Amino acid sequence: MIPAGDTYLVLRGCNGRFPVDSKVAKVLSSMNNDKEIFIKLYTPEFSGSILNKVGPKTVNAWKKVYANWTKDSTPRPQELGF
């Protein structure tokens, strides 16, 4: 779960990799690195969730990487580490 304004984006991924479309890219590139950002992780093996802090260096990298994102294709499983 990634915060997106008043809601959250729910993404499925593996080992820190997740598919990015234009909506996800827009949210990641527009995050404010002046405040703390947290993402919530769920795993099938763990019955609860883990709140993970995202540092300002990661947010700055997202701003650069996803600034002009155009990839909208569905990722292949090997791109996600499955």
PDB file of N, CA, C and O in Angstrom:
ATOM      1  N   MET A   1       0.847  -1.176   0.000  1.00  0.00           N
ATOM      2  CA  MET A   1       0.000   0.000   0.000  1.00  0.00           C
ATOM      3  C   MET A   1       0.888   1.232   0.000  1.00  0.00           C
ATOM      4  O   MET A   1       1.760   1.383   0.855  1.00  0.00           O
ATOM      5  N   ILE A   2       0.657   2.114  -0.971  1.00  0.00           N
ATOM      6  CA  ILE A   2       1.416   3.353  -1.090  1.00  0.00           C
ATOM      7  C   ILE A   2       0.442   4.520  -0.961  1.00  0.00           C
ATOM      8  O   ILE A   2      -0.570   4.545  -1.661  1.00  0.00           O
ATOM      9  N   PRO A   3       0.719   5.488  -0.087  1.00  0.00           N
ATOM     10  CA  PRO A   3      -0.204   6.613   0.059  1.00  0.00           C
ATOM     11  C   PRO A   3      -0.336   7.405  -1.234  1.00  0.00           C
ATOM     12  O   PRO A   3       0.652   7.702  -1.907  1.00  0.00           O
ATOM     13  N   ALA A   4      -1.587   7.742  -1.566  1.00  0.00           N
ATOM     14  CA  ALA A   4      -1.882   8.517  -2.779  1.00  0.00           C
ATOM     15  C   ALA A   4      -2.968   9.525  -2.452  1.00  0.00           C
ATOM     16  O   ALA A   4      -4.139   9.315  -2.769  1.00  0.00           O
ATOM     17  N   GLY A   5      -2.576  10.613  -1.820  1.00  0.00           N
ATOM     18  CA  GLY A   5      -3.551  11.619  -1.419  1.00  0.00           C
ATOM     19  C   GLY A   5      -4.404  11.114  -0.273  1.00  0.00           C
ATOM     20  O   GLY A   5      -3.880  10.764   0.785  1.00  0.00           O
ATOM     21  N   ASP A   6      -5.714  11.071  -0.473  1.00  0.00           N
ATOM     22  CA  ASP A   6      -6.639  10.613   0.566  1.00  0.00           C
ATOM     23  C   ASP A   6      -6.887   9.111   0.516  1.00  0.00           C
ATOM     24  O   ASP A   6      -7.722   8.596   1.259  1.00  0.00           O
ATOM     25  N   THR A   7      -6.183   8.416  -0.339  1.00  0.00           N
ATOM     26  CA  THR A   7      -6.386   6.986  -0.510  1.00  0.00           C
ATOM     27  C   THR A   7      -5.033   6.279  -0.578  1.00  0.00           C
ATOM     28  O   THR A   7      -4.002   6.885  -0.281  1.00  0.00           O
ATOM     29  N   TYR A   8      -5.029   5.019  -0.961  1.00  0.00           N
ATOM     30  CA  TYR A   8      -3.798   4.249  -1.106  1.00  0.00           C
ATOM     31  C   TYR A   8      -3.828   3.469  -2.407  1.00  0.00           C
ATOM     32  O   TYR A   8      -4.888   3.042  -2.862  1.00  0.00           O
ATOM     33  N   LEU A   9      -2.658   3.287  -3.002  1.00  0.00           N
ATOM     34  CA  LEU A   9      -2.515   2.371  -4.121  1.00  0.00           C
ATOM     35  C   LEU A   9      -2.130   1.025  -3.532  1.00  0.00           C
ATOM     36  O   LEU A   9      -1.238   0.950  -2.687  1.00  0.00           O
ATOM     37  N   VAL A  10      -2.783  -0.019  -3.963  1.00  0.00           N
ATOM     38  CA  VAL A  10      -2.455  -1.360  -3.504  1.00  0.00           C
ATOM     39  C   VAL A  10      -1.782  -2.079  -4.660  1.00  0.00           C
ATOM     40  O   VAL A  10      -2.384  -2.280  -5.714  1.00  0.00           O
ATOM     41  N   LEU A  11      -0.528  -2.464  -4.453  1.00  0.00           N
ATOM     42  CA  LEU A  11       0.271  -3.094  -5.495  1.00  0.00           C
ATOM     43  C   LEU A  11       0.695  -4.483  -5.065  1.00  0.00           C
ATOM     44  O   LEU A  11       0.896  -4.744  -3.879  1.00  0.00           O
ATOM     45  N   ARG A  12       0.828  -5.361  -6.022  1.00  0.00           N
ATOM     46  CA  ARG A  12       1.312  -6.712  -5.738  1.00  0.00           C
ATOM     47  C   ARG A  12       2.705  -6.835  -6.336  1.00  0.00           C
ATOM     48  O   ARG A  12       2.926  -6.508  -7.502  1.00  0.00           O
ATOM     49  N   GLY A  13       3.633  -7.306  -5.530  1.00  0.00           N
ATOM     50  CA  GLY A  13       4.997  -7.448  -6.002  1.00  0.00           C
ATOM     51  C   GLY A  13       5.745  -8.489  -5.208  1.00  0.00           C
ATOM     52  O   GLY A  13       5.158  -9.253  -4.441  1.00  0.00           O
ATOM     53  N   CYS A  14       7.045  -8.509  -5.400  1.00  0.00           N
ATOM     54  CA  CYS A  14       7.888  -9.496  -4.739  1.00  0.00           C
ATOM     55  C   CYS A  14       9.282  -8.920  -4.541  1.00  0.00           C
ATOM     56  O   CYS A  14       9.849  -8.338  -5.466  1.00  0.00           O
ATOM     57  N   ASN A  15       9.840  -9.078  -3.340  1.00  0.00           N
ATOM     58  CA  ASN A  15      11.208  -8.623  -3.054  1.00  0.00           C
ATOM     59  C   ASN A  15      11.437  -7.152  -3.396  1.00  0.00           C
ATOM     60  O   ASN A  15      12.472  -6.791  -3.957  1.00  0.00           O
ATOM     61  N   GLY A  16      10.471  -6.314  -3.058  1.00  0.00           N
ATOM     62  CA  GLY A  16      10.607  -4.883  -3.309  1.00  0.00           C
ATOM     63  C   GLY A  16      10.352  -4.462  -4.741  1.00  0.00           C
ATOM     64  O   GLY A  16      10.540  -3.294  -5.083  1.00  0.00           O
ATOM     65  N   ARG A  17       9.936  -5.370  -5.569  1.00  0.00           N
ATOM     66  CA  ARG A  17       9.621  -5.054  -6.973  1.00  0.00           C
ATOM     67  C   ARG A  17       8.118  -5.114  -7.169  1.00  0.00           C
ATOM     68  O   ARG A  17       7.444  -6.006  -6.654  1.00  0.00           O
ATOM     69  N   PHE A  18       7.605  -4.152  -7.919  1.00  0.00           N
ATOM     70  CA  PHE A  18       6.174  -4.100  -8.173  1.00  0.00           C
ATOM     71  C   PHE A  18       5.955  -3.440  -9.521  1.00  0.00           C
ATOM     72  O   PHE A  18       6.789  -2.657  -9.975  1.00  0.00           O
ATOM     73  N   PRO A  19       4.832  -3.753 -10.166  1.00  0.00           N
ATOM     74  CA  PRO A  19       4.560  -3.165 -11.474  1.00  0.00           C
ATOM     75  C   PRO A  19       4.258  -1.676 -11.358  1.00  0.00           C
ATOM     76  O   PRO A  19       3.604  -1.234 -10.414  1.00  0.00           O
ATOM     77  N   VAL A  20       4.741  -0.916 -12.324  1.00  0.00           N
ATOM     78  CA  VAL A  20       4.504   0.528 -12.338  1.00  0.00           C
ATOM     79  C   VAL A  20       3.812   0.896 -13.640  1.00  0.00           C
ATOM     80  O   VAL A  20       4.336   0.644 -14.725  1.00  0.00           O
ATOM     81  N   ASP A  21       2.642   1.487 -13.528  1.00  0.00           N
ATOM     82  CA  ASP A  21       1.959   2.046 -14.685  1.00  0.00           C
ATOM     83  C   ASP A  21       1.973   3.563 -14.543  1.00  0.00           C
ATOM     84  O   ASP A  21       2.606   4.086 -13.626  1.00  0.00           O
ATOM     85  N   SER A  22       1.303   4.265 -15.414  1.00  0.00           N
ATOM     86  CA  SER A  22       1.349   5.730 -15.375  1.00  0.00           C
ATOM     87  C   SER A  22       0.754   6.295 -14.084  1.00  0.00           C
ATOM     88  O   SER A  22       1.223   7.324 -13.596  1.00  0.00           O
ATOM     89  N   LYS A  23      -0.272   5.643 -13.520  1.00  0.00           N
ATOM     90  CA  LYS A  23      -0.883   6.115 -12.271  1.00  0.00           C
ATOM     91  C   LYS A  23       0.101   5.985 -11.104  1.00  0.00           C
ATOM     92  O   LYS A  23       0.259   6.917 -10.315  1.00  0.00           O
ATOM     93  N   VAL A  24       0.753   4.841 -11.000  1.00  0.00           N
ATOM     94  CA  VAL A  24       1.738   4.620  -9.931  1.00  0.00           C
ATOM     95  C   VAL A  24       2.913   5.580 -10.102  1.00  0.00           C
ATOM     96  O   VAL A  24       3.379   6.170  -9.128  1.00  0.00           O
ATOM     97  N   ALA A  25       3.390   5.737 -11.328  1.00  0.00           N
ATOM     98  CA  ALA A  25       4.510   6.647 -11.594  1.00  0.00           C
ATOM     99  C   ALA A  25       4.169   8.072 -11.181  1.00  0.00           C
ATOM    100  O   ALA A  25       5.005   8.774 -10.611  1.00  0.00           O
ATOM    101  N   LYS A  26       2.946   8.500 -11.467  1.00  0.00           N
ATOM    102  CA  LYS A  26       2.531   9.856 -11.102  1.00  0.00           C
ATOM    103  C   LYS A  26       2.531  10.035  -9.586  1.00  0.00           C
ATOM    104  O   LYS A  26       2.989  11.063  -9.086  1.00  0.00           O
ATOM    105  N   VAL A  27       2.026   9.053  -8.854  1.00  0.00           N
ATOM    106  CA  VAL A  27       1.999   9.133  -7.392  1.00  0.00           C
ATOM    107  C   VAL A  27       3.419   9.152  -6.834  1.00  0.00           C
ATOM    108  O   VAL A  27       3.733   9.975  -5.974  1.00  0.00           O
ATOM    109  N   LEU A  28       4.284   8.252  -7.316  1.00  0.00           N
ATOM    110  CA  LEU A  28       5.650   8.180  -6.795  1.00  0.00           C
ATOM    111  C   LEU A  28       6.454   9.434  -7.123  1.00  0.00           C
ATOM    112  O   LEU A  28       7.234   9.906  -6.296  1.00  0.00           O
ATOM    113  N   SER A  29       6.270   9.968  -8.312  1.00  0.00           N
ATOM    114  CA  SER A  29       7.050  11.147  -8.697  1.00  0.00           C
ATOM    115  C   SER A  29       6.551  12.433  -8.039  1.00  0.00           C
ATOM    116  O   SER A  29       7.263  13.437  -8.029  1.00  0.00           O
ATOM    117  N   SER A  30       5.343  12.413  -7.492  1.00  0.00           N
ATOM    118  CA  SER A  30       4.806  13.624  -6.872  1.00  0.00           C
ATOM    119  C   SER A  30       4.832  13.587  -5.349  1.00  0.00           C
ATOM    120  O   SER A  30       4.278  14.471  -4.694  1.00  0.00           O
ATOM    121  N   MET A  31       5.474  12.569  -4.785  1.00  0.00           N
ATOM    122  CA  MET A  31       5.549  12.483  -3.320  1.00  0.00           C
ATOM    123  C   MET A  31       6.372  13.623  -2.758  1.00  0.00           C
ATOM    124  O   MET A  31       7.338  14.083  -3.366  1.00  0.00           O
ATOM    125  N   ASN A  32       5.963  14.067  -1.580  1.00  0.00           N
ATOM    126  CA  ASN A  32       6.635  15.162  -0.896  1.00  0.00           C
ATOM    127  C   ASN A  32       7.701  14.580   0.025  1.00  0.00           C
ATOM    128  O   ASN A  32       7.379  13.841   0.956  1.00  0.00           O
ATOM    129  N   ASN A  33       8.961  14.906  -0.223  1.00  0.00           N
ATOM    130  CA  ASN A  33      10.030  14.352   0.612  1.00  0.00           C
ATOM    131  C   ASN A  33      10.302  15.220   1.841  1.00  0.00           C
ATOM    132  O   ASN A  33      11.269  14.978   2.563  1.00  0.00           O
ATOM    133  N   ASP A  34       9.460  16.226   2.087  1.00  0.00           N
ATOM    134  CA  ASP A  34       9.599  17.053   3.279  1.00  0.00           C
ATOM    135  C   ASP A  34       8.917  16.434   4.497  1.00  0.00           C
ATOM    136  O   ASP A  34       9.134  16.876   5.626  1.00  0.00           O
ATOM    137  N   LYS A  35       8.102  15.419   4.270  1.00  0.00           N
ATOM    138  CA  LYS A  35       7.446  14.752   5.394  1.00  0.00           C
ATOM    139  C   LYS A  35       7.760  13.263   5.325  1.00  0.00           C
ATOM    140  O   LYS A  35       8.168  12.749   4.283  1.00  0.00           O
ATOM    141  N   GLU A  36       7.564  12.576   6.451  1.00  0.00           N
ATOM    142  CA  GLU A  36       7.843  11.151   6.488  1.00  0.00           C
ATOM    143  C   GLU A  36       6.810  10.392   5.660  1.00  0.00           C
ATOM    144  O   GLU A  36       5.614  10.679   5.719  1.00  0.00           O
ATOM    145  N   ILE A  37       7.289   9.424   4.891  1.00  0.00           N
ATOM    146  CA  ILE A  37       6.418   8.604   4.055  1.00  0.00           C
ATOM    147  C   ILE A  37       6.559   7.160   4.516  1.00  0.00           C
ATOM    148  O   ILE A  37       7.663   6.667   4.744  1.00  0.00           O
ATOM    149  N   PHE A  38       5.427   6.500   4.647  1.00  0.00           N
ATOM    150  CA  PHE A  38       5.419   5.106   5.048  1.00  0.00           C
ATOM    151  C   PHE A  38       4.631   4.301   4.031  1.00  0.00           C
ATOM    152  O   PHE A  38       3.625   4.771   3.500  1.00  0.00           O
ATOM    153  N   ILE A  39       5.089   3.087   3.761  1.00  0.00           N
ATOM    154  CA  ILE A  39       4.318   2.150   2.954  1.00  0.00           C
ATOM    155  C   ILE A  39       4.013   0.948   3.839  1.00  0.00           C
ATOM    156  O   ILE A  39       4.785   0.618   4.739  1.00  0.00           O
ATOM    157  N   LYS A  40       2.902   0.306   3.581  1.00  0.00           N
ATOM    158  CA  LYS A  40       2.498  -0.847   4.379  1.00  0.00           C
ATOM    159  C   LYS A  40       2.698  -2.100   3.548  1.00  0.00           C
ATOM    160  O   LYS A  40       2.243  -2.184   2.407  1.00  0.00           O
ATOM    161  N   LEU A  41       3.390  -3.079   4.136  1.00  0.00           N
ATOM    162  CA  LEU A  41       3.694  -4.330   3.457  1.00  0.00           C
ATOM    163  C   LEU A  41       2.916  -5.475   4.093  1.00  0.00           C
ATOM    164  O   LEU A  41       2.776  -5.551   5.314  1.00  0.00           O
ATOM    165  N   TYR A  42       2.415  -6.359   3.241  1.00  0.00           N
ATOM    166  CA  TYR A  42       1.728  -7.563   3.689  1.00  0.00           C
ATOM    167  C   TYR A  42       2.422  -8.763   3.058  1.00  0.00           C
ATOM    168  O   TYR A  42       2.894  -8.682   1.924  1.00  0.00           O
ATOM    169  N   THR A  43       2.484  -9.855   3.771  1.00  0.00           N
ATOM    170  CA  THR A  43       3.022 -11.092   3.203  1.00  0.00           C
ATOM    171  C   THR A  43       2.076 -12.231   3.541  1.00  0.00           C
ATOM    172  O   THR A  43       1.416 -12.199   4.580  1.00  0.00           O
ATOM    173  N   PRO A  44       2.004 -13.233   2.682  1.00  0.00           N
ATOM    174  CA  PRO A  44       1.124 -14.374   2.960  1.00  0.00           C
ATOM    175  C   PRO A  44       1.534 -15.139   4.223  1.00  0.00           C
ATOM    176  O   PRO A  44       0.688 -15.727   4.898  1.00  0.00           O
ATOM    177  N   GLU A  45       2.821 -15.130   4.536  1.00  0.00           N
ATOM    178  CA  GLU A  45       3.320 -15.885   5.677  1.00  0.00           C
ATOM    179  C   GLU A  45       3.058 -15.185   7.010  1.00  0.00           C
ATOM    180  O   GLU A  45       3.104 -15.822   8.062  1.00  0.00           O
ATOM    181  N   PHE A  46       2.784 -13.890   6.972  1.00  0.00           N
ATOM    182  CA  PHE A  46       2.621 -13.100   8.176  1.00  0.00           C
ATOM    183  C   PHE A  46       1.182 -12.617   8.238  1.00  0.00           C
ATOM    184  O   PHE A  46       0.683 -12.033   7.276  1.00  0.00           O
ATOM    185  N   SER A  47       0.517 -12.851   9.348  1.00  0.00           N
ATOM    186  CA  SER A  47      -0.910 -12.526   9.412  1.00  0.00           C
ATOM    187  C   SER A  47      -1.193 -11.029   9.529  1.00  0.00           C
ATOM    188  O   SER A  47      -2.332 -10.611   9.326  1.00  0.00           O
ATOM    189  N   GLY A  48      -0.200 -10.221   9.847  1.00  0.00           N
ATOM    190  CA  GLY A  48      -0.402  -8.788   9.989  1.00  0.00           C
ATOM    191  C   GLY A  48       0.273  -8.013   8.874  1.00  0.00           C
ATOM    192  O   GLY A  48       0.510  -8.538   7.785  1.00  0.00           O
ATOM    193  N   SER A  49       0.573  -6.783   9.155  1.00  0.00           N
ATOM    194  CA  SER A  49       1.247  -5.941   8.177  1.00  0.00           C
ATOM    195  C   SER A  49       2.469  -5.313   8.826  1.00  0.00           C
ATOM    196  O   SER A  49       2.601  -5.292  10.050  1.00  0.00           O
ATOM    197  N   ILE A  50       3.357  -4.804   7.987  1.00  0.00           N
ATOM    198  CA  ILE A  50       4.570  -4.143   8.453  1.00  0.00           C
ATOM    199  C   ILE A  50       4.570  -2.734   7.873  1.00  0.00           C
ATOM    200  O   ILE A  50       4.431  -2.554   6.664  1.00  0.00           O
ATOM    201  N   LEU A  51       4.723  -1.752   8.729  1.00  0.00           N
ATOM    202  CA  LEU A  51       4.808  -0.367   8.290  1.00  0.00           C
ATOM    203  C   LEU A  51       6.281  -0.047   8.055  1.00  0.00           C
ATOM    204  O   LEU A  51       7.100  -0.190   8.963  1.00  0.00           O
ATOM    205  N   ASN A  52       6.618   0.381   6.854  1.00  0.00           N
ATOM    206  CA  ASN A  52       7.997   0.603   6.460  1.00  0.00           C
ATOM    207  C   ASN A  52       8.205   2.067   6.081  1.00  0.00           C
ATOM    208  O   ASN A  52       7.479   2.602   5.243  1.00  0.00           O
ATOM    209  N   LYS A  53       9.187   2.712   6.690  1.00  0.00           N
ATOM    210  CA  LYS A  53       9.486   4.110   6.393  1.00  0.00           C
ATOM    211  C   LYS A  53      10.307   4.198   5.107  1.00  0.00           C
ATOM    212  O   LYS A  53      11.239   3.423   4.896  1.00  0.00           O
ATOM    213  N   VAL A  54       9.945   5.150   4.259  1.00  0.00           N
ATOM    214  CA  VAL A  54      10.676   5.405   3.019  1.00  0.00           C
ATOM    215  C   VAL A  54      11.484   6.678   3.217  1.00  0.00           C
ATOM    216  O   VAL A  54      10.934   7.727   3.550  1.00  0.00           O
ATOM    217  N   GLY A  55      12.779   6.579   3.011  1.00  0.00           N
ATOM    218  CA  GLY A  55      13.658   7.718   3.242  1.00  0.00           C
ATOM    219  C   GLY A  55      13.614   8.746   2.127  1.00  0.00           C
ATOM    220  O   GLY A  55      13.153   8.450   1.025  1.00  0.00           O
ATOM    221  N   PRO A  56      14.094   9.964   2.409  1.00  0.00           N
ATOM    222  CA  PRO A  56      14.069  11.042   1.412  1.00  0.00           C
ATOM    223  C   PRO A  56      14.916  10.751   0.183  1.00  0.00           C
ATOM    224  O   PRO A  56      14.603  11.243  -0.901  1.00  0.00           O
ATOM    225  N   LYS A  57      15.983   9.963   0.319  1.00  0.00           N
ATOM    226  CA  LYS A  57      16.797   9.620  -0.856  1.00  0.00           C
ATOM    227  C   LYS A  57      16.003   8.743  -1.821  1.00  0.00           C
ATOM    228  O   LYS A  57      16.108   8.899  -3.038  1.00  0.00           O
ATOM    229  N   THR A  58      15.215   7.827  -1.281  1.00  0.00           N
ATOM    230  CA  THR A  58      14.371   6.983  -2.129  1.00  0.00           C
ATOM    231  C   THR A  58      13.309   7.829  -2.820  1.00  0.00           C
ATOM    232  O   THR A  58      13.060   7.662  -4.014  1.00  0.00           O
ATOM    233  N   VAL A  59      12.685   8.731  -2.079  1.00  0.00           N
ATOM    234  CA  VAL A  59      11.660   9.600  -2.663  1.00  0.00           C
ATOM    235  C   VAL A  59      12.269  10.471  -3.766  1.00  0.00           C
ATOM    236  O   VAL A  59      11.657  10.643  -4.820  1.00  0.00           O
ATOM    237  N   ASN A  60      13.460  11.019  -3.538  1.00  0.00           N
ATOM    238  CA  ASN A  60      14.129  11.811  -4.578  1.00  0.00           C
ATOM    239  C   ASN A  60      14.431  10.968  -5.809  1.00  0.00           C
ATOM    240  O   ASN A  60      14.304  11.446  -6.936  1.00  0.00           O
ATOM    241  N   ALA A  61      14.829   9.718  -5.600  1.00  0.00           N
ATOM    242  CA  ALA A  61      15.086   8.822  -6.739  1.00  0.00           C
ATOM    243  C   ALA A  61      13.799   8.555  -7.504  1.00  0.00           C
ATOM    244  O   ALA A  61      13.806   8.541  -8.735  1.00  0.00           O
ATOM    245  N   TRP A  62      12.676   8.339  -6.784  1.00  0.00           N
ATOM    246  CA  TRP A  62      11.391   8.138  -7.447  1.00  0.00           C
ATOM    247  C   TRP A  62      11.042   9.346  -8.308  1.00  0.00           C
ATOM    248  O   TRP A  62      10.530   9.190  -9.417  1.00  0.00           O
ATOM    249  N   LYS A  63      11.313  10.539  -7.812  1.00  0.00           N
ATOM    250  CA  LYS A  63      11.003  11.754  -8.567  1.00  0.00           C
ATOM    251  C   LYS A  63      11.755  11.782  -9.893  1.00  0.00           C
ATOM    252  O   LYS A  63      11.207  12.205 -10.910  1.00  0.00           O
ATOM    253  N   LYS A  64      13.006  11.333  -9.884  1.00  0.00           N
ATOM    254  CA  LYS A  64      13.815  11.314 -11.112  1.00  0.00           C
ATOM    255  C   LYS A  64      13.400  10.181 -12.042  1.00  0.00           C
ATOM    256  O   LYS A  64      13.189  10.395 -13.236  1.00  0.00           O
ATOM    257  N   VAL A  65      13.284   8.982 -11.491  1.00  0.00           N
ATOM    258  CA  VAL A  65      12.993   7.801 -12.316  1.00  0.00           C
ATOM    259  C   VAL A  65      11.619   7.880 -12.960  1.00  0.00           C
ATOM    260  O   VAL A  65      11.463   7.537 -14.131  1.00  0.00           O
ATOM    261  N   TYR A  66      10.622   8.329 -12.206  1.00  0.00           N
ATOM    262  CA  TYR A  66       9.248   8.297 -12.699  1.00  0.00           C
ATOM    263  C   TYR A  66       8.741   9.637 -13.228  1.00  0.00           C
ATOM    264  O   TYR A  66       7.551   9.770 -13.510  1.00  0.00           O
ATOM    265  N   ALA A  67       9.610  10.622 -13.366  1.00  0.00           N
ATOM    266  CA  ALA A  67       9.201  11.947 -13.834  1.00  0.00           C
ATOM    267  C   ALA A  67       8.550  11.903 -15.210  1.00  0.00           C
ATOM    268  O   ALA A  67       7.545  12.576 -15.434  1.00  0.00           O
ATOM    269  N   ASN A  68       9.097  11.132 -16.124  1.00  0.00           N
ATOM    270  CA  ASN A  68       8.574  11.047 -17.497  1.00  0.00           C
ATOM    271  C   ASN A  68       8.244   9.606 -17.862  1.00  0.00           C
ATOM    272  O   ASN A  68       8.566   9.152 -18.960  1.00  0.00           O
ATOM    273  N   TRP A  69       7.613   8.895 -16.960  1.00  0.00           N
ATOM    274  CA  TRP A  69       7.341   7.468 -17.138  1.00  0.00           C
ATOM    275  C   TRP A  69       6.316   7.256 -18.236  1.00  0.00           C
ATOM    276  O   TRP A  69       5.277   7.915 -18.258  1.00  0.00           O
ATOM    277  N   THR A  70       6.605   6.338 -19.149  1.00  0.00           N
ATOM    278  CA  THR A  70       5.673   6.064 -20.243  1.00  0.00           C
ATOM    279  C   THR A  70       5.310   4.595 -20.359  1.00  0.00           C
ATOM    280  O   THR A  70       4.456   4.240 -21.173  1.00  0.00           O
ATOM    281  N   LYS A  71       5.934   3.728 -19.568  1.00  0.00           N
ATOM    282  CA  LYS A  71       5.678   2.296 -19.684  1.00  0.00           C
ATOM    283  C   LYS A  71       4.321   1.960 -19.084  1.00  0.00           C
ATOM    284  O   LYS A  71       4.108   2.158 -17.888  1.00  0.00           O
ATOM    285  N   ASP A  72       3.407   1.458 -19.894  1.00  0.00           N
ATOM    286  CA  ASP A  72       2.092   1.075 -19.421  1.00  0.00           C
ATOM    287  C   ASP A  72       1.793  -0.399 -19.647  1.00  0.00           C
ATOM    288  O   ASP A  72       0.684  -0.856 -19.373  1.00  0.00           O
ATOM    289  N   SER A  73       2.768  -1.143 -20.143  1.00  0.00           N
ATOM    290  CA  SER A  73       2.515  -2.548 -20.428  1.00  0.00           C
ATOM    291  C   SER A  73       2.489  -3.364 -19.144  1.00  0.00           C
ATOM    292  O   SER A  73       3.053  -2.961 -18.126  1.00  0.00           O
ATOM    293  N   THR A  74       1.845  -4.488 -19.203  1.00  0.00           N
ATOM    294  CA  THR A  74       1.790  -5.390 -18.059  1.00  0.00           C
ATOM    295  C   THR A  74       3.143  -6.069 -17.916  1.00  0.00           C
ATOM    296  O   THR A  74       3.658  -6.630 -18.884  1.00  0.00           O
ATOM    297  N   PRO A  75       3.729  -6.027 -16.714  1.00  0.00           N
ATOM    298  CA  PRO A  75       5.046  -6.632 -16.538  1.00  0.00           C
ATOM    299  C   PRO A  75       4.982  -8.148 -16.631  1.00  0.00           C
ATOM    300  O   PRO A  75       3.964  -8.763 -16.315  1.00  0.00           O
ATOM    301  N   ARG A  76       6.073  -8.731 -17.064  1.00  0.00           N
ATOM    302  CA  ARG A  76       6.188 -10.184 -17.095  1.00  0.00           C
ATOM    303  C   ARG A  76       6.560 -10.657 -15.687  1.00  0.00           C
ATOM    304  O   ARG A  76       7.196  -9.913 -14.940  1.00  0.00           O
ATOM    305  N   PRO A  77       6.176 -11.874 -15.316  1.00  0.00           N
ATOM    306  CA  PRO A  77       6.499 -12.362 -13.974  1.00  0.00           C
ATOM    307  C   PRO A  77       7.982 -12.274 -13.631  1.00  0.00           C
ATOM    308  O   PRO A  77       8.324 -11.969 -12.488  1.00  0.00           O
ATOM    309  N   GLN A  78       8.871 -12.533 -14.587  1.00  0.00           N
ATOM    310  CA  GLN A  78      10.310 -12.479 -14.304  1.00  0.00           C
ATOM    311  C   GLN A  78      10.782 -11.052 -13.992  1.00  0.00           C
ATOM    312  O   GLN A  78      11.818 -10.880 -13.349  1.00  0.00           O
ATOM    313  N   GLU A  79      10.044 -10.032 -14.432  1.00  0.00           N
ATOM    314  CA  GLU A  79      10.386  -8.665 -14.091  1.00  0.00           C
ATOM    315  C   GLU A  79      10.093  -8.357 -12.627  1.00  0.00           C
ATOM    316  O   GLU A  79      10.669  -7.435 -12.050  1.00  0.00           O
ATOM    317  N   LEU A  80       9.195  -9.133 -12.032  1.00  0.00           N
ATOM    318  CA  LEU A  80       8.826  -8.943 -10.638  1.00  0.00           C
ATOM    319  C   LEU A  80       9.561  -9.873  -9.703  1.00  0.00           C
ATOM    320  O   LEU A  80       9.389  -9.792  -8.487  1.00  0.00           O
ATOM    321  N   GLY A  81      10.377 -10.755 -10.248  1.00  0.00           N
ATOM    322  CA  GLY A  81      11.152 -11.668  -9.420  1.00  0.00           C
ATOM    323  C   GLY A  81      10.431 -12.948  -9.072  1.00  0.00           C
ATOM    324  O   GLY A  81      10.853 -13.662  -8.163  1.00  0.00           O
ATOM    325  N   PHE A  82       9.344 -13.260  -9.778  1.00  0.00           N
ATOM    326  CA  PHE A  82       8.623 -14.521  -9.505  1.00  0.00           C
ATOM    327  C   PHE A  82       9.290 -15.652 -10.237  1.00  0.00           C
ATOM    328  O   PHE A  82       8.844 -16.796 -10.144  1.00  0.00           O
TER     329      PHE A  82
END
